[in-house]
């Protein structure tokens, strides 16, 4: 049984919100609370494993559980990337290349396993595991790419967000006006929403002298969490309404 959500506009809005929240919440833990990248990564990876196991053992799609796993991959991806790029001193470019290689390897193994990369056809625990590994490392890669665009490329936080946003728009146009595989375009868009969220999150939290709005990690995280919770509640309500006995007969 497929336990993943339908890919709609609401899905993409929630994905961007979750990735942006992952950036601000990850920075809140590692920097604002001064926990550090290594310890923060261990904490957040543990949260990811816990939520992932719960998701894998669930029998049906649960919006609350699904988005908790997405959020845990986003926050863990933030601190994992920062640990690689800053603590280990690999830098954004090298870190991005390593993560791209890992992500390509995951997709290659996924394809080689015989499982479908089409998220609407993920039906087995093995396929779902590949799905979540791809998401974890795409979110980690997205943080490194976002930081590279914002810091090393000279675009800044707002410029980086605009650049990624424009690239996502090109992918959307390609979906409707080209014959490029929709599966390929989905994963390209999925990866790109992460650096978009990363640069947007930094733009919201960083001080003006660094090109940000200085809303802070706490305030930004609370606002983003409120938006995401409201949308998850809406998704859960719609799912319950659709599965309620008698709804099919009345619709």
C-alpha positions as a printed NumPy array, in Angstrom:
array([[  0.   ,   0.   ,   0.   ],
       [  1.281,   3.448,  -0.911],
       [  1.747,   5.508,   2.262],
       [  2.892,   8.678,   0.523],
       [  0.795,  11.769,  -0.247],
       [ -0.509,  12.813,  -3.629],
       [  1.692,  15.342,  -5.398],
       [ -0.381,  18.512,  -5.478],
       [  0.292,  22.231,  -5.151],
       [ -0.379,  21.925,  -1.421],
       [  2.324,  19.245,  -1.219],
       [  4.927,  21.585,  -2.711],
       [  3.901,  24.484,  -0.473],
       [  4.205,  22.237,   2.584],
       [  7.524,  20.86 ,   1.331],
       [  9.009,  24.347,   0.973],
       [  7.627,  25.347,   4.369],
       [  9.079,  22.201,   5.968],
       [ 12.492,  22.687,   4.376],
       [ 12.606,  26.339,   5.404],
       [ 11.589,  25.382,   8.939],
       [ 14.244,  22.668,   8.882],
       [ 16.858,  25.303,   8.113],
       [ 15.768,  27.692,  10.862],
       [ 15.161,  24.935,  13.434],
       [ 18.486,  23.255,  12.676],
       [ 20.291,  26.57 ,  13.096],
       [ 18.309,  27.224,  16.277],
       [ 19.572,  24.005,  17.828],
       [ 23.154,  24.084,  16.573],
       [ 23.909,  27.817,  16.738],
       [ 21.344,  29.778,  18.751],
       [ 21.285,  27.177,  21.538],
       [ 25.001,  26.504,  20.921],
       [ 24.601,  22.726,  20.879],
       [ 27.035,  22.442,  17.985],
       [ 26.79 ,  20.755,  14.615],
       [ 28.013,  17.301,  15.671],
       [ 25.77 ,  16.88 ,  18.716],
       [ 22.826,  18.465,  16.913],
       [ 23.283,  16.027,  14.04 ],
       [ 23.307,  13.05 ,  16.398],
       [ 20.158,  14.276,  18.145],
       [ 18.304,  14.995,  14.918],
       [ 19.395,  11.778,  13.194],
       [ 18.015,   9.91 ,  16.212],
       [ 14.72 ,  11.767,  15.8  ],
       [ 14.746,  10.908,  12.097],
       [ 15.307,   7.201,  12.796],
       [ 12.491,   7.178,  15.351],
       [  9.993,   8.903,  13.071],
       [ 11.106,   6.82 ,  10.089],
       [ 10.576,   3.528,  11.915],
       [  7.124,   4.685,  12.962],
       [  6.356,   5.611,   9.352],
       [  7.65 ,   2.289,   8.015],
       [  5.521,   0.29 ,  10.444],
       [  2.366,   2.287,   9.795],
       [ -0.222,   0.645,   7.569],
       [ -1.696,   3.689,   5.838],
       [ -0.774,   7.222,   4.867],
       [ -0.803,   9.475,   7.921],
       [ -0.254,  13.179,   7.095],
       [  1.017,  14.038,  10.579],
       [  3.518,  11.192,  10.62 ],
       [  4.64 ,  11.733,   7.028],
       [  5.403,  15.416,   7.542],
       [  7.137,  14.727,  10.84 ],
       [  9.549,  12.485,   8.948],
       [ 10.   ,  15.14 ,   6.251],
       [ 10.707,  17.755,   8.916],
       [ 13.164,  15.471,  10.695],
       [ 15.08 ,  14.903,   7.445],
       [ 15.15 ,  18.637,   6.855],
       [ 16.478,  19.582,  10.288],
       [ 18.953,  16.69 ,  10.326],
       [ 20.044,  17.589,   6.802],
       [ 20.79 ,  21.139,   7.919],
       [ 23.124,  20.175,  10.745],
       [ 24.679,  17.249,   8.839],
       [ 25.591,  19.553,   5.977],
       [ 26.937,  22.231,   8.304],
       [ 29.005,  19.612,  10.131],
       [ 30.552,  18.437,   6.864],
       [ 31.126,  21.869,   5.381],
       [ 32.148,  23.821,   8.476],
       [ 33.285,  21.509,  11.276],
       [ 35.148,  19.119,   8.972],
       [ 36.223,  22.023,   6.777],
       [ 35.19 ,  20.431,   3.48 ],
       [ 33.592,  23.616,   2.2  ],
       [ 30.285,  23.996,   0.405],
       [ 31.494,  22.963,  -3.055],
       [ 33.282,  19.798,  -1.912],
       [ 30.475,  18.916,   0.463],
       [ 27.944,  19.336,  -2.336],
       [ 29.929,  17.085,  -4.68 ],
       [ 30.139,  14.357,  -2.041],
       [ 26.417,  14.568,  -1.349],
       [ 25.56 ,  14.571,  -5.063],
       [ 27.593,  11.38 ,  -5.421],
       [ 25.765,   9.765,  -2.504],
       [ 22.385,  10.8  ,  -3.883],
       [ 23.211,   9.479,  -7.359],
       [ 24.319,   6.198,  -5.779],
       [ 21.018,   5.947,  -3.885],
       [ 19.009,   6.483,  -7.064],
       [ 21.174,   3.971,  -8.946],
       [ 20.695,   1.324,  -6.251],
       [ 16.992,   2.128,  -6.121],
       [ 16.685,   1.634,  -9.871],
       [ 18.856,  -1.495,  -9.789],
       [ 16.685,  -3.008,  -7.048],
       [ 13.737,  -3.133,  -9.437],
       [ 11.644,  -0.775,  -7.312],
       [  9.911,   2.111,  -9.069],
       [ 11.286,   5.624,  -8.586],
       [  7.784,   6.925,  -9.255],
       [  6.566,   7.995,  -5.811],
       [  2.977,   7.126,  -6.681],
       [  4.1  ,   3.517,  -7.147],
       [  6.132,   3.057,  -3.967],
       [  4.383,   0.027,  -2.499],
       [  7.014,  -1.956,  -0.579],
       [  9.086,  -1.341,   2.574],
       [ 12.259,  -1.543,   0.48 ],
       [ 10.974,   1.055,  -1.964],
       [  9.908,   3.298,   0.892],
       [ 13.333,   2.988,   2.514],
       [ 15.001,   4.113,  -0.718],
       [ 12.516,   6.993,  -0.861],
       [ 13.409,   8.23 ,   2.613],
       [ 17.157,   7.821,   2.109],
       [ 16.873,   9.899,  -1.06 ],
       [ 14.941,  12.548,   0.841],
       [ 17.425,  12.665,   3.73 ],
       [ 20.424,  13.162,   1.47 ],
       [ 18.602,  15.492,  -0.913],
       [ 17.825,  17.718,   2.068],
       [ 21.436,  17.539,   3.219],
       [ 22.621,  18.363,  -0.298],
       [ 20.131,  21.201,  -0.526],
       [ 21.582,  22.863,   2.554],
       [ 25.091,  22.737,   1.106],
       [ 23.9  ,  24.067,  -2.258],
       [ 21.905,  26.818,  -0.603],
       [ 24.876,  27.886,   1.497],
       [ 27.118,  27.798,  -1.56 ],
       [ 24.765,  30.043,  -3.518],
       [ 24.28 ,  32.433,  -0.622],
       [ 27.893,  32.662,   0.544],
       [ 30.382,  31.54 ,  -2.1  ],
       [ 28.598,  32.529,  -5.309],
       [ 28.009,  36.116,  -4.251],
       [ 24.255,  35.953,  -4.85 ],
       [ 23.405,  36.419,  -1.192],
       [ 20.405,  34.912,   0.578],
       [ 17.704,  36.746,  -1.372],
       [ 19.551,  36.312,  -4.664],
       [ 20.084,  32.621,  -3.998],
       [ 16.399,  32.12 ,  -3.212],
       [ 15.386,  33.974,  -6.378],
       [ 17.814,  31.941,  -8.487],
       [ 16.552,  28.621,  -7.132],
       [ 12.952,  29.814,  -7.426],
       [ 13.519,  30.652, -11.085],
       [ 15.122,  27.249, -11.646],
       [ 12.121,  25.532, -10.07 ],
       [  9.867,  27.543, -12.389],
       [ 11.84 ,  26.202, -15.364],
       [ 11.314,  22.65 , -14.078],
       [  7.572,  23.303, -13.795],
       [  7.477,  24.569, -17.38 ],
       [  9.428,  21.518, -18.507],
       [  6.791,  19.326, -16.874],
       [  4.061,  20.758, -19.086],
       [  5.895,  21.665, -22.284],
       [  8.517,  18.951, -22.753],
       [  8.627,  15.172, -22.88 ],
       [ 11.17 ,  14.872, -20.074],
       [ 10.225,  12.097, -17.657],
       [  7.873,  13.347, -14.961],
       [  9.704,  11.114, -12.47 ],
       [ 13.019,  12.819, -13.251],
       [ 11.441,  16.265, -13.042],
       [  9.791,  15.414,  -9.724],
       [ 13.096,  14.496,  -8.116],
       [ 14.862,  17.508,  -9.617],
       [ 12.155,  19.751,  -8.177],
       [ 12.265,  17.884,  -4.876],
       [ 16.003,  18.445,  -4.556],
       [ 15.731,  22.103,  -5.59 ],
       [ 13.074,  22.962,  -3.021],
       [ 15.624,  22.259,  -0.305],
       [ 18.211,  24.918,  -1.272],
       [ 15.276,  27.246,  -1.888],
       [ 14.152,  26.647,   1.686],
       [ 17.725,  26.917,   2.963],
       [ 18.381,  30.288,   1.343],
       [ 14.925,  31.542,   2.283],
       [ 15.461,  30.438,   5.875],
       [ 18.816,  32.202,   6.05 ],
       [ 17.285,  35.304,   4.467],
       [ 14.671,  35.366,   7.226],
       [ 17.065,  34.79 ,  10.121],
       [ 20.387,  36.441,   9.272],
       [ 21.146,  40.063,  10.265],
       [ 20.917,  42.88 ,   7.679],
       [ 24.7  ,  43.217,   7.421],
       [ 24.723,  39.654,   6.111],
       [ 21.833,  40.278,   3.738],
       [ 19.019,  38.938,   5.916],
       [ 15.874,  40.278,   7.562],
       [ 17.01 ,  39.441,  11.115],
       [ 13.756,  37.805,  12.227],
       [ 15.853,  35.351,  14.223],
       [ 15.769,  31.569,  14.338],
       [ 13.205,  31.41 ,  17.15 ],
       [ 10.652,  33.789,  15.654],
       [ 11.023,  32.425,  12.137],
       [ 10.764,  28.829,  13.344],
       [  7.608,  29.558,  15.332],
       [  5.886,  31.25 ,  12.397],
       [  6.88 ,  28.514,   9.947],
       [  5.856,  25.81 ,  12.416],
       [  2.46 ,  27.458,  12.804],
       [  1.921,  27.519,   9.045],
       [  3.046,  23.92 ,   8.631],
       [  0.92 ,  22.661,  11.535],
       [ -2.14 ,  24.387,  10.081],
       [ -1.564,  22.805,   6.67 ],
       [ -0.925,  19.36 ,   8.165],
       [ -4.127,  19.673,  10.185],
       [ -5.967,  20.546,   6.99 ],
       [ -4.484,  17.55 ,   5.183],
       [ -5.407,  15.245,   8.068],
       [ -8.954,  16.61 ,   8.108],
       [ -9.389,  16.021,   4.383],
       [ -7.999,  12.496,   4.655],
       [-10.334,  11.636,   7.526],
       [-13.252,  13.116,   5.627],
       [-12.451,  11.007,   2.572],
       [-12.108,   7.778,   4.563],
       [-15.117,   8.323,   6.834],
       [-17.794,   5.629,   6.348],
       [-20.548,   6.783,   4.055],
       [-18.536,   9.532,   2.388],
       [-18.047,   7.526,  -0.787],
       [-21.781,   6.972,  -1.115],
       [-22.575,  10.635,  -0.561],
       [-19.938,  12.004,  -2.933]])
